[in-house]
Amino acid sequence: MREKIVKIIIPIVLISVLVLLGMISYQFIFKKIAARNRFVEELMVIAQANEKPVFRVAKMLKYSSAEAVDNTAEQNLQDISISQYSDVALYIDNFSSELTQENTVKELYLDNFKIDVDYNYGTPALYYKNPLEISKFRLIEQNLIDQRLDYKIVYTNEDNQNSSYAEPVFFTDCSNPITLGYINKNIVNQYQVTKDNGLVSFDGRIFNNLDIDLAKLSPKIHFTIHIKNNLDENFICNMSANLQLEIDEGSVKSGYIIQILDDIEYYRFFKEV
């Protein structure tokens, strides 16, 4: 009787062990393989959708300088606040002289803003910059960017003529730039002009009088551009702009610095699928 029970139990145990091993193999091997295959398939779908790019950032213009503000009523240069500012203009290429539903813009917004700067003084902030005021200093109190910046889309010349650019606008044919301003307000306060430091320049040349590491003061800004075209297809581009205040070709200490980058093929918009 005992031998019969043993003969029955052993196959059951073996089958149970095989089932358990199969479940473990599925969890640790086959399930991972299936997940990896799904991931590869998703990548192939994304790659096929982006085989022919529709939008890209074709050019980036960066302008940086500084501004000194005399806070005294007598304007005697004994209480000066110094701020550093930079402007960025991004030009979008839609790859065609012929406008279509695919390469024209229906919606545009920016988000995921981040500022990297090592200098621990001042108040850094980003804001929408009126394109007519690029290179001009403004102590900004409005249009500061918090989480997201939405643009009004302009479709006709009449709409364009009625626009003051005081609020964010973008042309459906991508013919105007995306413009942003960066400011680090009051990095120096109560600066005084004395016999020792001589005359003061109310632009980037003031840094010649200050003991500030321009590399630490140079910000790097990050954000994401979202575009929806007139086919309701969505595109994204993750941007980074290193706003260097001193490069081989020049320094903000000469008053201002301008950089124009027109070979930035890697800033392409990827279609969301």
C-alpha positions in Angstrom: 0.0 0.0 0.0 2.8 2.4 0.9 4.6 1.7 -2.3 1.5 2.6 -4.3 1.2 5.9 -2.4 4.8 6.7 -3.1 4.3 5.9 -6.8 1.4 8.3 -6.9 3.1 11.1 -4.8 6.4 11.2 -6.7 4.9 12.1 -10.1 2.7 14.7 -8.5 5.7 16.3 -6.8 7.7 16.2 -10.0 4.9 17.8 -12.0 4.5 20.5 -9.3 8.3 21.2 -9.4 8.2 21.4 -13.2 5.2 23.8 -13.1 7.0 25.9 -10.4 10.1 26.0 -12.5 8.1 27.0 -15.6 6.4 29.8 -13.7 9.8 31.1 -12.4 11.3 30.9 -15.9 8.3 32.8 -17.3 8.7 35.5 -14.7 12.5 35.9 -14.9 13.2 35.0 -18.5 10.3 35.0 -20.9 8.5 37.9 -19.4 11.7 40.0 -19.7 12.1 38.9 -23.3 8.5 39.8 -24.1 8.9 43.2 -22.5 12.1 43.9 -24.4 10.5 42.9 -27.6 7.6 45.3 -27.0 10.1 48.0 -26.2 12.0 47.4 -29.5 8.7 47.4 -31.4 7.7 50.8 -29.8 11.2 52.2 -30.8 10.7 51.0 -34.3 7.3 52.7 -34.5 8.8 56.0 -33.2 11.7 55.8 -35.6 9.4 55.2 -38.6 7.2 58.1 -37.5 10.3 60.4 -37.4 12.0 59.1 -40.5 11.2 62.4 -42.2 11.5 65.3 -39.8 8.8 68.0 -39.9 10.3 70.7 -37.5 13.7 71.5 -36.2 15.5 74.3 -34.4 17.6 75.7 -37.2 19.3 78.6 -35.5 19.9 80.0 -32.0 20.8 83.6 -31.2 22.2 84.4 -27.7 22.8 87.9 -26.4 24.3 88.6 -22.9 25.1 91.8 -21.1 24.6 93.5 -17.7 22.9 96.5 -16.3 23.6 98.9 -13.5 20.8 100.8 -11.8 21.6 103.9 -9.6 19.1 103.7 -6.7 20.0 107.1 -5.2 17.8 110.2 -5.7 20.9 112.3 -6.3 22.2 109.9 -8.9 25.6 110.1 -7.2 26.6 106.4 -7.9 26.7 105.5 -4.3 24.0 102.8 -4.3 24.1 100.8 -7.5 22.4 97.5 -8.1 23.9 95.2 -10.8 21.9 92.6 -12.8 23.0 90.2 -15.5 20.7 89.3 -18.4 20.6 87.2 -21.5 18.2 86.9 -24.4 17.6 83.8 -26.5 15.9 83.6 -30.0 15.2 80.2 -31.5 14.3 79.9 -35.2 12.2 76.9 -36.3 12.6 75.3 -39.7 9.6 73.5 -41.1 11.7 72.0 -44.0 9.5 73.4 -46.9 8.7 76.5 -48.8 5.3 75.1 -49.4 2.9 75.4 -46.4 0.8 72.3 -45.6 -1.4 71.1 -42.8 1.6 69.0 -41.6 4.3 71.8 -41.4 2.2 74.6 -40.0 1.6 75.2 -36.3 -1.7 75.0 -34.5 -0.5 75.1 -30.9 2.8 76.0 -29.3 3.8 76.0 -25.6 7.0 75.6 -23.5 7.4 73.8 -20.2 9.8 71.9 -18.0 11.8 75.0 -17.3 15.0 74.7 -15.3 17.9 77.1 -14.6 21.4 75.9 -13.7 23.7 78.6 -12.3 26.5 78.2 -9.8 26.6 81.8 -8.6 24.7 82.0 -5.3 23.7 85.7 -5.4 20.8 87.4 -7.1 17.4 86.2 -8.2 17.5 84.2 -11.5 14.3 84.1 -13.5 13.0 83.3 -17.0 10.4 85.3 -18.9 8.8 85.8 -22.3 10.9 88.4 -24.2 9.3 90.7 -26.7 11.3 90.1 -29.9 11.4 93.8 -30.6 13.3 94.3 -27.3 16.0 91.7 -27.8 19.3 93.1 -26.4 17.4 95.7 -24.3 17.4 95.5 -20.5 14.2 95.5 -18.6 13.6 95.0 -14.9 10.9 92.5 -15.5 7.9 92.4 -13.2 5.5 90.5 -15.6 5.5 87.6 -18.0 7.7 85.6 -15.6 7.6 81.9 -16.5 6.4 79.6 -13.8 5.5 76.2 -15.2 4.3 76.7 -18.7 4.4 79.4 -21.4 1.6 79.3 -24.0 1.9 81.2 -27.4 -1.0 82.7 -29.4 -0.8 81.4 -33.0 -1.0 84.1 -35.7 -2.5 83.0 -39.0 -2.8 86.1 -41.1 -0.9 89.4 -41.8 -3.8 91.3 -40.3 -3.5 89.5 -37.1 0.3 90.2 -37.2 -0.3 93.9 -37.7 -2.6 94.0 -34.7 -0.1 92.3 -32.5 2.2 94.3 -30.2 4.2 91.2 -29.2 3.7 92.2 -25.6 2.3 88.7 -25.1 3.7 85.5 -26.6 2.8 85.1 -30.3 4.0 82.7 -32.9 3.3 82.6 -36.7 1.7 79.4 -38.0 4.3 79.3 -40.8 7.2 79.4 -38.3 8.5 82.7 -39.7 9.2 84.4 -36.4 11.5 83.2 -33.5 10.6 81.9 -30.1 12.1 84.5 -27.8 13.0 84.1 -24.1 14.7 86.4 -21.6 16.9 85.4 -18.6 17.7 87.8 -15.8 19.6 87.4 -12.6 18.5 90.5 -10.7 20.6 92.3 -8.2 23.6 90.0 -8.1 25.4 93.0 -6.5 23.7 95.6 -4.3 24.9 98.9 -2.9 27.9 99.1 -5.2 29.7 102.5 -4.9 31.8 104.3 -7.4 34.9 105.6 -5.7 38.3 107.0 -6.6 39.7 103.5 -6.4 37.3 101.8 -8.9 36.9 104.8 -11.2 34.1 105.4 -13.6 31.2 102.8 -14.0 29.9 101.4 -17.2 26.2 100.6 -17.3 26.6 97.4 -19.3 28.8 94.2 -19.2 31.9 96.3 -18.8 31.0 96.7 -15.1 32.3 93.2 -14.5 35.8 94.6 -15.0 35.3 96.3 -11.7 33.9 93.2 -9.9 35.5 90.1 -8.5 33.1 87.7 -10.0 33.8 84.4 -11.7 32.0 84.7 -15.1 32.0 80.9 -15.5 30.0 80.5 -12.3 27.7 83.4 -13.3 26.9 81.9 -16.7 23.5 80.1 -16.6 22.4 77.1 -18.5 18.6 77.0 -19.2 16.6 73.9 -20.1 13.0 73.6 -21.4 10.8 71.6 -23.7 9.1 73.0 -26.8 5.7 71.4 -27.7 4.2 71.9 -31.2 0.9 70.6 -32.5 0.4 70.9 -36.3 -2.8 71.4 -38.2 -3.1 67.6 -38.5 -3.3 67.5 -34.7 0.1 65.7 -34.6 2.2 66.4 -31.6 6.0 67.1 -31.6 8.4 67.8 -28.8 12.0 69.1 -28.6 14.1 69.2 -25.4 16.2 72.3 -25.5 19.3 73.4 -23.6 21.0 76.8 -24.0 24.4 77.4 -22.4 24.5 81.2 -21.9 28.3 81.6 -21.6 29.5 85.1 -20.6 33.0 84.4 -21.7 34.2 82.5 -24.8 37.2 82.4 -27.0 35.6 84.9 -29.4 34.7 87.5 -26.8 33.6 88.4 -23.3 30.7 90.2 -21.7 33.4 92.4 -20.1 33.6 94.2 -23.5 30.0 95.4 -23.0 28.0 92.5 -24.4 28.5 89.1 -26.2 26.6 87.7 -29.1 26.6 84.1 -30.3 24.8 82.7 -33.3 24.6 79.0 -33.7 23.2 77.8 -37.1 24.5 74.3 -37.2 22.3 72.6 -34.6 20.8 69.6 -36.5 20.5 67.7 -33.2 17.6 69.9 -32.0 14.9 68.1 -34.0 11.3 67.7 -32.9 10.2 64.1 -32.4 6.6 63.2 -33.2 4.7 61.6 -30.4 3.1 58.3 -31.2 
